[in-house]
Amino acid sequence: MEVESVKCECCGLEEDCTQVYITEVKAKFDGKWLCGLCSEAVRDEVGRGKKQFGVEEAVRAHMSFCGKFNSNPAGGVANGMRQILRRRSGDLSSPSSKKYSRSASARLY
């Protein structure tokens, strides 16, 4: 099997994959090749509760998210992981809002 390097269209991470695998991934994500982490983020977005996205919309939303961290793909991947873990744990608040809520509750006592 021949292996080739392919670049994620969301975060820019490069992976070595077979052409068969590349074709399978592109078929699932509207013709775009996504790394494993980005594909999980898109699947998570598609399967979310209240506001469900189609695959095309979820890919677009995730590409937009990754575009914010375009200068450093590793930073985007790390932030994407953080976002996935927060969603799965039910914690959607940002670290700064947690800090505020703790200090606000501490003042009440």
C-alpha positions, 0 to 999 in steps of 0.5 A: 500500500502506498502512503501519502502525506495529506493536510487537514483542511481545518487545522493544517495538521499533516498525516501520512495515510493511504489513498483508500483512507483519504478517499473514505474520509473525504466521502464522509466530510463533503469532499474535504480531508480532516484529521482524526481530531477535526473529524471527531469535532465535526461528528460531535457538532453533527450529533449535538442536542438542541441545534443539530447541524448537517455535515456540511454546516458542521465542517464549515463551522469547525473550519471557521473555528480552526481559522482563528488559530491558523498561525499554529495548527498545534494550538488549534488542535489543543483548543479543539480538544479542550472544546470537545472535552468541555462539550462532553462533560457538559461544561460550556462555560469559559475559564474566565466566567468560572473565575468570575462566578467563584469570586462572586459566590465567595463574596456572598458568604 
